[in-house]
Amino acid sequence: MASRITAARAFLVDVAVETVRTDAVQSFLKQETIFVEITTEDGLSGLGYSYTIGTGGRAVLSMLRDHLVPQLVGLDSDRIEAVWFQLFASTRATTTGAITSLALAAVDTALWDIAAKRSGLPLWRLAGGFRRDVPLYDTEGGWLHLPTEDLVAGALASKANGLSGVKLKIGKPTGHEDLERLSAVRAAVGGNFDIMVDANQSMTSTEAIRRARQFDGLDLAWIEEPLPADDIEGHVRLAASTATPIAVGESMYSAAQFREYLDRGAAGIVQVDVARVGGITPWLKVAHLAETFNVHVCPHFLMELHVSLVAAVPNGRYVEHIPQLRAITRTEMEIADGRALAPETVGLGIDWDRDAMEDRIVE
């Protein structure tokens, strides 16, 4: 069959952060970008990727080189579900977990790149084709180290540029500090503008309940990752205590985890991340699962890829504006009237700069 895989390789590229990024528990050190390139009998090639924010990239690369990539040659690239399942099954000793999911994602996105090229379609059409343009919110102006005046200036700039909202980090030592910062932004942008907040899993359930009540008058779009991702019971209690939607997903690594959150009413926004959930294949399953619960999908990070997936599904609500690939791409995600446009080029739609990537290969 012309679609059989003839060659595959994995490599690691380090991409420096574009700006200082801090939250309540960590700093974004760099983007360790793990690539998988797959070639088929008929001469098609797909380039998929995954990432970490500074640690573990070599562990993901080792999983790929030692265990996953050697299985690919001879497999049918058109049978994406079969390939994903075979690789997943071969790593059951390490699933469900970040390293395996990140490695699977690099392979799976490469296969979807090939599938879209073979079909002559852009990813957003192949994956569902609901609509091309999607709302956009900004994260880059909301980091925890920024003073209040910078948060206000960033939010006003985003609003002036037609974006629909901004995300601000929370997790200052006291809730009053967070409240003062958020209140200043709300006063500046007015009511017809979304403000999301992100605690990065930094709180206990009781503290999260307390702060959510402090924020009651701010009409927040959501509270993101208030608790550790494995504290489902805490999320259930928090969600029941506030009218503000609770957003989770960037630290969840299987569709089954999302099912439990949704079934128990612990998540009002799903933020499934292609890299962390294991690729486009499970991402779409999570998105459609969320649709059956009447819940929106607002994925974490990876805007250059997620724009196509949010555009593909009916419950795609937002793309997060947080550019990180400009050093290794020739063009940027298209934005028109404050909305992100899914690329119409066939494949994933990311215009990789291979020379820039080669310059940054570290292993």
Residue, then its C-alpha position, 0 to 999 in steps of 0.5 A: m500500500a502506498s500509505r505504508i510508513t517507510a521511515a520515521r525519526a524523532f528529534l528535539v529542538d529547544v525554543a527560547v521563551e518569547t517573554v518572561r512567563t511566571d505563575a503561582v508555581q513555576s516559570f516557563l524556562k524554554q519550550e523543549t519541542i519534540f518532533v517526529e517526522i514520518t515518510t510514506e511509500d508514496g513520498l508524503s511526509g508528516l511532521g508532528y510535534s509535542y513539547t515541555i516547558g523546560t524539563g523532561g524533553r529528553a525523556v520523551l525523546s528517549m521513549l520515542r527513539d527506544h520504543l515507539v518510532p521503531q514500531l512505525v516502519g511498515l505500518d499503514s499511515d492511513r490507519i491512525e486509530a490502529v497505529w495509536f492503539q498499537l503504540f499505546a498498548s506497547t507502553r501500558a507499563t507507563t500509561t497513563g502519564a505525561i511522558t508516554s502521552l507527550a511521545l504519542a502526540a508527536v507521532d499522532t500529529a505527524l500522521w494527521d499531517i499526512a492524512a490531511k495532505r493525502s486528502g488535500l484538506p486543511l486540518w480544520r476541515l478534515a477534523g470536522g470543519f465546523r467553522r473557520d474563525v474562532p474567538l481569541y483571548d490573550t494570556e501574554g499580558g497576564w503573568l503573575h510577576l507583572p504589576t497591576e498597571d501592566l495587567v491593565a495596559g495589556a487588557l486594554a490593548s487586547k480589547a482595542n485589538g478586538l480580542s474577546g478576553v484576557k487571562l490573568k494569573i492568580g495565586k498571590p499570597t493573599g486573596h486580597e492581592d489577587l482581588e485588587r489586581l483583578s478589580a483594576v482590570r475589570a474597572a478598566v475594560g468594563g463588563n463586555f469583555d471576558i476575564m479568565v483567571d488561572a491558579n496553576q494548581s496552587m490552592t487547596s480546595t478550601e482556599a479555592i472556595r474562599r477566593a472564588r467567593q472573593f471574586d464573585g462580583l467580577d463576573l469571571a469567565w472561568i477559574e482555571e486549574p485552581l487545584p491539583a488535577d488529581d483532586i477530583e473531589g476538591h473540584v466537585r466541591l468547588a464547582a458546587s460552591t460557585a457560579t463561575p465555571i471551573a476550567v481543567g485539562e492541561s494537566m490531564y493525560s487521557a480521555a478517561q480523566f476528562r470523562e470522570y470530571l465531566d460525569r461528576g460536574a467538576a469541570g465547566i470548561v475543558q482545556v484539553d491539550v493535544a500534546r498532553v492528552g496524546g495527540i489529535t486522535p484523543w483530543l477529538k474524542v475529548a472534545h466530542l465527549a465534552e459536547t455530549f455534556n454541553v461543555h465548551v472546549c478552550p484548549h491550553f497553549l499550542m495556538e498554532l495547532h489548536v486553532s484548527l481543532v477549535a474550528a473543527v468542532p461545534n463546542g470549540r469556544y476559544v483559542e489561547h493567544i500565546p505565541q511560542l513558535r515564531a523562532i521556527t516558523r516562517t509565518e504566524m497564525e492569522i488573526a482578523d478582527g480579533r478572531a483566529l483563522a484556521p489555516e487553509t493550507v493542507g496538513l497541520g497548516i504550520d509553516w515550519d522554518r526547517d533551517a531555523m529548526e536545524d539550528r536549534i536541534v539539541e539531540 
